Amino acid sequence: MREMIEEDDRDWTENTALAAPALLGAAAGLILGEVMNSNARRGFAIGLAALGVVALVPLTVGGIVNKVNAPQTRRGARRRLEGIRRAGGNGFVENELRESGVV
């Protein structure tokens, strides 16, 4: 179940990252275009640019979190080791060793 949630989050962040350049391009087009009144055009373009930057935030945060928790970092290595230790914490190995007479 947890894997499905992570995949859905990943798809959402990738989609926002794909939308950001389009929003920023539309903002640049409105700034350079002569279609609207200059004050209205400038306000609309700034709004679109802000929306484009906000669309990039989930991807940026996700990248930073992945870098911090990567196995190459001290924190990532510690988290991975803790996960391995917790995975064996159900007592299965100890019970099997007791049943077989080793312990």
KOLKOL-306418 format. One line per field, with one value per residue: residue number from 0; residue in three letters; x, y, z of N, C-alpha, C, O, CB in turn. Coordinates in nm, 4 decimals. Glycine has a CB too. Example, Ala and Ser with C-alpha at 12.3 -4.5 7.8 and 13.67 -1.06 7.14 Angstrom:
BEGIN
n <- (0;1) .
res <- (ALA;SER) .
n_X <- (1.3190;1.2850) .
n_Y <- (-0.5690;-0.2250) .
n_Z <- (0.7800;0.7080) .
ca_X <- (1.2300;1.3670) .
ca_Y <- (-0.4500;-0.1060) .
ca_Z <- (0.7800;0.7140) .
c_X <- (1.3200;1.2900) .
c_Y <- (-0.3300;0.0030) .
c_Z <- (0.7800;0.7870) .
o_X <- (1.4236;1.3409) .
o_Y <- (-0.3319;0.1138) .
o_Z <- (0.8465;0.8039) .
cb_X <- (1.1308;1.4084) .
cb_Y <- (-0.4473;-0.0598) .
cb_Z <- (0.9046;0.5725) .
//
This chain:
BEGIN
n <- (0;1;2;3;4;5;6;7;8;9;10;11;12;13;14;15;16;17;18;19;20;21;22;23;24;25;26;27;28;29;30;31;32;33;34;35;36;37;38;39;40;41;42;43;44;45;46;47;48;49;50;51;52;53;54;55;56;57;58;59;60;61;62;63;64;65;66;67;68;69;70;71;72;73;74;75;76;77;78;79;80;81;82;83;84;85;86;87;88;89;90;91;92;93;94;95;96;97;98;99;100;101;102) .
res <- (MET;ARG;GLU;MET;ILE;GLU;GLU;ASP;ASP;ARG;ASP;TRP;THR;GLU;ASN;THR;ALA;LEU;ALA;ALA;PRO;ALA;LEU;LEU;GLY;ALA;ALA;ALA;GLY;LEU;ILE;LEU;GLY;GLU;VAL;MET;ASN;SER;ASN;ALA;ARG;ARG;GLY;PHE;ALA;ILE;GLY;LEU;ALA;ALA;LEU;GLY;VAL;VAL;ALA;LEU;VAL;PRO;LEU;THR;VAL;GLY;GLY;ILE;VAL;ASN;LYS;VAL;ASN;ALA;PRO;GLN;THR;ARG;ARG;GLY;ALA;ARG;ARG;ARG;LEU;GLU;GLY;ILE;ARG;ARG;ALA;GLY;GLY;ASN;GLY;PHE;VAL;GLU;ASN;GLU;LEU;ARG;GLU;SER;GLY;VAL;VAL) .
n_X <- (0.0826;0.1952;0.3823;0.2228;0.1239;0.3584;0.4296;0.2142;0.2526;0.4965;0.4312;0.2646;0.4386;0.6144;0.4409;0.3766;0.6248;0.6528;0.4573;0.5460;0.7463;0.5816;0.4006;0.5778;0.6723;0.4356;0.3983;0.6209;0.5552;0.3262;0.4326;0.5937;0.4130;0.1642;-0.1037;-0.2671;-0.3553;-0.0792;-0.0423;-0.2299;-0.1389;0.1182;0.0614;-0.0833;0.1112;0.3069;0.1627;0.1293;0.3991;0.4653;0.2986;0.4186;0.6679;0.5834;0.4829;0.7142;0.8137;0.7362;0.8886;1.1492;1.1709;1.1328;1.3607;1.5643;1.5085;1.5523;1.8271;1.9289;1.8516;1.9832;2.1645;2.4388;2.4890;2.5460;2.3149;2.1320;2.2504;2.2324;1.9514;1.8867;2.0178;1.8777;1.6280;1.6818;1.7431;1.4968;1.3403;1.4066;1.3048;1.0819;1.1038;1.1126;1.3468;1.4710;1.2771;1.2797;1.5417;1.5253;1.3373;1.4776;1.6733;1.9141;1.9488) .
n_Y <- (-0.1188;0.1212;0.1583;0.2169;0.4689;0.6205;0.6034;0.7389;0.9960;1.0578;1.0647;1.2875;1.4960;1.4890;1.5584;1.8226;1.9359;1.9158;2.0915;2.3385;2.4692;2.5365;2.7157;2.9183;2.9927;3.0883;3.3098;3.4658;3.5104;3.6685;3.8932;3.9932;4.0242;4.2216;4.2166;4.2731;4.5359;4.7107;4.7144;4.5237;4.3036;4.2702;4.2109;3.9708;3.8117;3.8019;3.6623;3.4126;3.3393;3.3104;3.0942;2.9007;2.8748;2.7814;2.5385;2.3977;2.3491;2.1026;1.9072;1.9988;1.9896;1.7151;1.6175;1.7215;1.5914;1.3273;1.3405;1.3952;1.1674;0.9663;0.6579;0.7089;0.9129;0.9996;1.0086;0.8733;0.6194;0.5426;0.5360;0.3307;0.1118;0.0994;0.0307;-0.2250;-0.3553;-0.3365;-0.4922;-0.7522;-0.7818;-0.9254;-1.1610;-1.4037;-1.5394;-1.5972;-1.7673;-1.9817;-2.0717;-2.1540;-2.3607;-2.5400;-2.6121;-2.4831;-2.2535) .
n_Z <- (0.0000;0.0779;-0.1238;-0.3435;-0.2746;-0.2728;-0.5447;-0.6627;-0.5534;-0.6715;-0.9439;-0.9430;-0.8731;-1.0889;-1.2949;-1.2255;-1.2572;-1.5298;-1.6141;-1.5316;-1.7069;-1.9232;-1.8076;-1.7308;-1.9836;-2.0991;-1.9375;-2.0096;-2.2769;-2.2508;-2.1295;-2.3332;-2.5370;-2.7142;-2.6591;-2.4376;-2.2049;-2.0659;-1.7818;-1.6913;-1.8315;-1.7228;-1.4531;-1.4814;-1.6023;-1.4024;-1.2104;-1.3447;-1.3665;-1.0970;-1.0350;-1.1932;-1.0660;-0.8157;-0.8982;-0.9418;-0.6895;-0.5432;-0.6817;-0.6415;-0.3592;-0.3206;-0.4536;-0.2911;-0.0477;-0.1265;-0.1786;0.0771;0.2193;0.0864;0.0382;0.0414;0.2165;0.5629;0.7222;0.5556;0.5400;0.8061;0.8390;0.6606;0.7773;1.0211;0.9213;0.8209;1.0575;1.1900;1.0235;1.0810;1.3305;1.4120;1.5457;1.4183;1.3332;1.5770;1.6923;1.5105;1.5485;1.8144;1.7939;1.6379;1.8104;1.8354;1.9877) .
ca_X <- (0.0000;0.2846;0.4450;0.1269;0.1175;0.4811;0.4236;0.1194;0.3187;0.6008;0.3656;0.2133;0.5498;0.6651;0.3453;0.3913;0.7511;0.6298;0.3707;0.6152;0.8016;0.4721;0.3509;0.6797;0.6710;0.3163;0.4244;0.7131;0.4802;0.2379;0.5135;0.6423;0.3026;0.0940;-0.2457;-0.3395;-0.3052;0.0500;-0.0559;-0.3006;-0.0491;0.2264;0.0066;-0.1167;0.2375;0.3690;0.0843;0.1651;0.5366;0.4599;0.2380;0.5217;0.7670;0.5178;0.4704;0.8443;0.8490;0.7349;1.0009;1.2695;1.1704;1.1547;1.5013;1.6459;1.4852;1.6224;1.9712;1.9598;1.8290;2.0513;2.2513;2.5758;2.5014;2.5458;2.1753;2.0721;2.3058;2.1741;1.8110;1.8814;2.0560;1.7646;1.5236;1.7226;1.7283;1.3535;1.2831;1.4301;1.2611;0.9577;1.1313;1.1052;1.4749;1.4910;1.1849;1.3287;1.6614;1.4832;1.2727;1.5774;1.7607;2.0416;1.9548) .
ca_Y <- (0.0000;0.2375;0.1771;0.2828;0.6097;0.6843;0.6162;0.8458;1.1221;1.0793;1.1057;1.4230;1.5914;1.4931;1.6344;1.9653;1.9793;1.9312;2.2071;2.4624;2.5434;2.5915;2.8344;3.0228;3.0370;3.1719;3.4368;3.5421;3.5527;3.7793;4.0125;4.0445;4.0466;4.3503;4.1839;4.3307;4.6580;4.6757;4.6847;4.3960;4.2005;4.2513;4.1410;3.8338;3.7413;3.7758;3.5547;3.2869;3.3055;3.2602;2.9614;2.8114;2.8498;2.6972;2.4046;2.3308;2.3261;1.9605;1.8349;2.0447;1.9340;1.5707;1.5956;1.7499;1.4834;1.2084;1.3604;1.3857;1.0308;0.8708;0.5669;0.7585;1.0080;0.9385;0.9918;0.7683;0.4903;0.5103;0.4986;0.1995;0.0127;0.0861;-0.0443;-0.3653;-0.4086;-0.3509;-0.5980;-0.8791;-0.7697;-0.9949;-1.2793;-1.5248;-1.6102;-1.6519;-1.8803;-2.0942;-2.1254;-2.2262;-2.4863;-2.6342;-2.6493;-2.4129;-2.1592) .
ca_Z <- (0.0000;0.0875;-0.2538;-0.4319;-0.2362;-0.3181;-0.6900;-0.6943;-0.5215;-0.7697;-1.0679;-0.9255;-0.8774;-1.2260;-1.3756;-1.1979;-1.3171;-1.6735;-1.6364;-1.4953;-1.8210;-2.0032;-1.7386;-1.7409;-2.1234;-2.1179;-1.8701;-2.0944;-2.3955;-2.2152;-2.1046;-2.4611;-2.6301;-2.7119;-2.6628;-2.3253;-2.1445;-2.0071;-1.6388;-1.6773;-1.8844;-1.6268;-1.3364;-1.5214;-1.6259;-1.2721;-1.1505;-1.4102;-1.3290;-0.9597;-1.0420;-1.2470;-0.9606;-0.7158;-0.9558;-0.9312;-0.5489;-0.5008;-0.7409;-0.5737;-0.2232;-0.3333;-0.4864;-0.1725;0.0487;-0.1763;-0.1592;0.2205;0.2659;-0.0007;0.1143;0.0492;0.3266;0.6959;0.7638;0.4740;0.5806;0.9375;0.8195;0.5963;0.8779;1.1133;0.8507;0.8168;1.1933;1.2202;0.9411;1.1482;1.4686;1.4430;1.6263;1.3377;1.3352;1.7107;1.7097;1.4307;1.6134;1.9342;1.7523;1.5860;1.9210;1.8300;2.1009) .
c_X <- (0.0868;0.3503;0.3517;0.1194;0.2412;0.4812;0.3284;0.1805;0.4224;0.5396;0.3168;0.3255;0.6092;0.5712;0.3565;0.5213;0.7368;0.5451;0.4434;0.6752;0.6928;0.4169;0.4508;0.6878;0.5508;0.3347;0.5167;0.6421;0.3883;0.3152;0.5558;0.5298;0.2371;-0.0577;-0.3251;-0.2820;-0.1786;0.0398;-0.1244;-0.2115;0.0610;0.1772;-0.0257;0.0104;0.3079;0.2953;0.1174;0.3075;0.5404;0.4012;0.3379;0.6269;0.7079;0.5031;0.6022;0.8817;0.8424;0.8516;1.1311;1.2795;1.1960;1.2997;1.5926;1.6309;1.5572;1.7733;2.0098;1.9495;1.8968;2.1443;2.3955;2.5963;2.4976;2.4028;2.1080;2.1208;2.2470;2.0287;1.7986;1.9154;1.9435;1.6516;1.5546;1.7062;1.5828;1.2903;1.3004;1.3772;1.1353;0.9800;1.1294;1.2338;1.4982;1.4019;1.2328;1.4530;1.6259;1.4213;1.3736;1.6795;1.8946;2.0562;1.8937) .
c_Y <- (0.1248;0.2657;0.2476;0.4314;0.6821;0.7026;0.7273;0.9821;1.1559;1.1265;1.2500;1.5250;1.6005;1.5730;1.7837;2.0183;1.9966;2.0542;2.3389;2.5350;2.6049;2.7182;2.9499;3.0773;3.1249;3.3079;3.5243;3.5921;3.6703;3.9076;4.0755;4.0803;4.1821;4.3304;4.2580;4.4671;4.6233;4.6430;4.5509;4.2817;4.1690;4.1749;3.9960;3.7512;3.7091;3.6627;3.4195;3.2435;3.2496;3.1201;2.8598;2.7768;2.7582;2.5542;2.3274;2.2932;2.1778;1.8806;1.8719;1.9855;1.7840;1.5381;1.6176;1.6389;1.3565;1.2213;1.3429;1.2415;0.9254;0.7818;0.6165;0.8567;0.9347;0.9105;0.8790;0.6304;0.4464;0.4652;0.3602;0.0893;-0.0082;0.0072;-0.1926;-0.4284;-0.4304;-0.4655;-0.7344;-0.8817;-0.8464;-1.1242;-1.4096;-1.6056;-1.6743;-1.7738;-2.0030;-2.1562;-2.2016;-2.3609;-2.5883;-2.6756;-2.5800;-2.3207;-2.2217) .
c_Z <- (0.0000;-0.0477;-0.3505;-0.4008;-0.2871;-0.4692;-0.7303;-0.6654;-0.6272;-0.9014;-1.0580;-0.9352;-1.0177;-1.3158;-1.3502;-1.2567;-1.4677;-1.7047;-1.6138;-1.6157;-1.9099;-1.9395;-1.7473;-1.8842;-2.1536;-2.0529;-1.9537;-2.2199;-2.3665;-2.1881;-2.2371;-2.5581;-2.6116;-2.7073;-2.5554;-2.2880;-2.0663;-1.8582;-1.6155;-1.7220;-1.7833;-1.5036;-1.3662;-1.5419;-1.4949;-1.1999;-1.2114;-1.3743;-1.1868;-0.9558;-1.0962;-1.1438;-0.8539;-0.7674;-0.9473;-0.7882;-0.5096;-0.5573;-0.6715;-0.4332;-0.2271;-0.3659;-0.3679;-0.0694;0.0038;-0.1596;-0.0127;0.2689;0.1786;0.0818;0.1273;0.1646;0.4600;0.7418;0.6860;0.5123;0.7146;0.9230;0.7555;0.6955;0.9785;1.0494;0.8434;0.9545;1.2291;1.1420;1.0071;1.2896;1.5030;1.5210;1.5487;1.3468;1.4713;1.7346;1.6323;1.4945;1.7406;1.8968;1.7033;1.6917;1.9200;1.9491;2.2235) .
o_X <- (0.0567;0.3721;0.3962;0.1096;0.2308;0.5274;0.3581;0.1628;0.4342;0.5914;0.3268;0.3094;0.6500;0.6166;0.3470;0.5273;0.8018;0.5603;0.4056;0.6559;0.7113;0.3895;0.4124;0.7083;0.5623;0.2914;0.4930;0.6664;0.3745;0.2689;0.5538;0.5503;0.2521;-0.1324;-0.4379;-0.1749;-0.1717;0.1077;-0.0820;-0.2083;0.0930;0.2451;0.0018;0.0160;0.3625;0.3577;0.1321;0.3333;0.6109;0.4493;0.3415;0.6705;0.7755;0.5102;0.6015;0.9729;0.9366;0.9074;1.2144;1.3854;1.2724;1.3556;1.6872;1.7298;1.6162;1.8405;2.1125;2.0302;1.8704;2.1970;2.4678;2.7098;2.4512;2.3731;2.0353;2.0429;2.2159;1.9868;1.7107;1.8497;1.9162;1.5867;1.4655;1.6605;1.5481;1.1964;1.2162;1.4034;1.0855;0.8832;1.1433;1.2298;1.5395;1.4472;1.2269;1.4685;1.6889;1.4493;1.3572;1.7626;1.9821;2.1648;1.8891) .
o_Y <- (0.2224;0.3815;0.3294;0.5126;0.7932;0.8055;0.8030;1.0751;1.2715;1.2192;1.3259;1.6292;1.7084;1.6470;1.8633;2.1329;2.0829;2.1144;2.4408;2.6562;2.7134;2.8163;3.0648;3.1972;3.2244;3.4096;3.6444;3.7044;3.7610;4.0171;4.1978;4.1583;4.2478;4.4195;4.3007;4.5067;4.5163;4.5513;4.4733;4.1759;4.0521;4.0840;3.9079;3.6345;3.5999;3.5778;3.3212;3.1248;3.1523;3.0354;2.7456;2.6620;2.6669;2.4591;2.2043;2.2129;2.1297;1.7953;1.7850;1.9368;1.7317;1.4424;1.5418;1.5964;1.2861;1.1227;1.2823;1.1980;0.8063;0.8254;0.5706;0.8806;0.8210;0.8029;0.7983;0.5353;0.3290;0.3684;0.2820;-0.0148;-0.1217;-0.0739;-0.2763;-0.5421;-0.5308;-0.5289;-0.8225;-0.9774;-0.8334;-1.1904;-1.5164;-1.7271;-1.7899;-1.8730;-2.1150;-2.2783;-2.3026;-2.4627;-2.7084;-2.7631;-2.6162;-2.3103;-2.1587) .
o_Z <- (-0.0688;-0.0834;-0.4311;-0.4929;-0.3390;-0.5185;-0.8228;-0.7441;-0.6677;-0.9638;-1.1544;-0.9987;-1.0607;-1.4031;-1.4437;-1.3011;-1.5268;-1.8110;-1.6716;-1.6262;-1.9651;-2.0085;-1.7686;-1.9028;-2.2252;-2.1072;-1.9670;-2.2643;-2.4485;-2.2199;-2.2512;-2.6511;-2.5086;-2.7480;-2.5800;-2.3339;-2.0059;-1.8121;-1.5299;-1.6591;-1.7613;-1.4557;-1.2847;-1.5031;-1.4790;-1.1362;-1.1388;-1.3542;-1.1599;-0.8805;-1.0503;-1.1351;-0.8066;-0.6895;-0.9459;-0.7679;-0.4466;-0.4882;-0.6456;-0.3935;-0.1459;-0.3125;-0.3462;-0.0097;0.0857;-0.1293;0.0178;0.3510;0.1952;0.1841;0.2157;0.2057;0.4680;0.7937;0.7439;0.5168;0.7346;0.9864;0.7919;0.6980;1.0174;1.1155;0.8577;0.9662;1.2914;1.1902;0.9899;1.3624;1.6148;1.5586;1.6083;1.3660;1.4808;1.7915;1.6830;1.4950;1.7718;1.9602;1.7245;1.6672;1.9987;2.0062;2.3292) .
cb_X <- (-0.0938;0.3930;0.4882;-0.0119;0.1048;0.6021;0.3806;-0.0105;0.3840;0.6826;0.2481;0.1417;0.6587;0.6831;0.2035;0.3868;0.8626;0.5622;0.2499;0.7244;0.8894;0.3603;0.3212;0.8173;0.6714;0.1921;0.4856;0.8351;0.3989;0.1550;0.6378;0.7330;0.1994;0.1324;-0.2646;-0.3349;-0.4131;0.1479;-0.1341;-0.4314;0.0129;0.2853;-0.1178;-0.2014;0.3294;0.3692;-0.0635;0.1512;0.6283;0.3777;0.1118;0.5880;0.8146;0.3797;0.4246;0.9514;0.7564;0.6046;1.0106;1.2715;1.0360;1.0637;1.5428;1.6065;1.3335;1.5886;2.0133;1.8651;1.6814;2.1308;2.2514;2.6136;2.3896;2.6176;2.0975;2.1007;2.4594;2.1824;1.7396;1.9773;2.1842;1.7142;1.5053;1.8689;1.7924;1.2795;1.3476;1.5756;1.2401;0.8832;1.0333;1.0757;1.5905;1.4632;1.0433;1.3600;1.7595;1.3830;1.1703;1.6494;1.7824;2.0545;1.8828) .
cb_Y <- (0.0000;0.2143;0.0436;0.2188;0.6247;0.6025;0.4844;0.8281;1.1155;0.9507;1.0119;1.4364;1.5511;1.3506;1.5879;1.9918;1.8786;1.8067;2.1996;2.4322;2.4513;2.4879;2.8017;2.9681;2.9170;3.1027;3.4128;3.4558;3.4370;3.7428;3.9776;3.9431;3.9387;4.4343;4.0347;4.2364;4.7244;4.7892;4.7954;4.3965;4.2458;4.3871;4.2111;3.8343;3.8247;3.9042;3.5829;3.3007;3.4296;3.3543;2.9640;2.8744;2.9832;2.7549;2.4139;2.4194;2.4068;1.8947;1.8642;2.1973;1.9633;1.5129;1.6858;1.8854;1.4563;1.1846;1.4998;1.4757;1.0032;0.9448;0.4311;0.8248;1.1138;1.0297;1.1228;0.7930;0.4979;0.6325;0.6030;0.1943;0.0561;0.2240;0.0104;-0.3786;-0.3150;-0.2207;-0.5981;-0.9098;-0.6290;-1.0249;-1.2877;-1.4900;-1.5144;-1.5449;-1.8415;-2.0485;-2.0126;-2.1419;-2.4596;-2.5729;-2.7947;-2.3338;-2.0272) .
cb_Z <- (0.1201;0.1959;-0.3113;-0.4187;-0.0828;-0.2751;-0.7539;-0.6144;-0.3831;-0.7906;-1.1003;-0.7912;-0.7768;-1.2811;-1.3469;-1.0469;-1.2861;-1.7295;-1.5457;-1.3957;-1.9046;-2.0199;-1.5921;-1.6967;-2.2168;-2.0603;-1.7317;-2.1333;-2.4499;-2.0936;-2.0192;-2.5249;-2.6144;-2.8349;-2.6466;-2.2047;-2.0523;-2.0275;-1.5690;-1.7586;-2.0187;-1.5853;-1.2873;-1.6506;-1.7152;-1.1850;-1.1660;-1.5621;-1.3405;-0.8709;-1.1298;-1.3672;-0.8969;-0.6786;-1.1016;-0.9885;-0.4589;-0.5432;-0.8911;-0.5670;-0.1526;-0.4405;-0.5989;-0.1105;0.0652;-0.3234;-0.2083;0.3024;0.2717;-0.1112;0.0490;-0.0812;0.3203;0.7975;0.7442;0.3291;0.5897;1.0320;0.7326;0.4767;0.9503;1.1569;0.7109;0.7683;1.2944;1.1892;0.8024;1.1493;1.5000;1.3158;1.7361;1.1927;1.3009;1.8163;1.6641;1.2870;1.6457;2.0155;1.6430;1.4674;1.9200;1.7000;2.0676) .
//
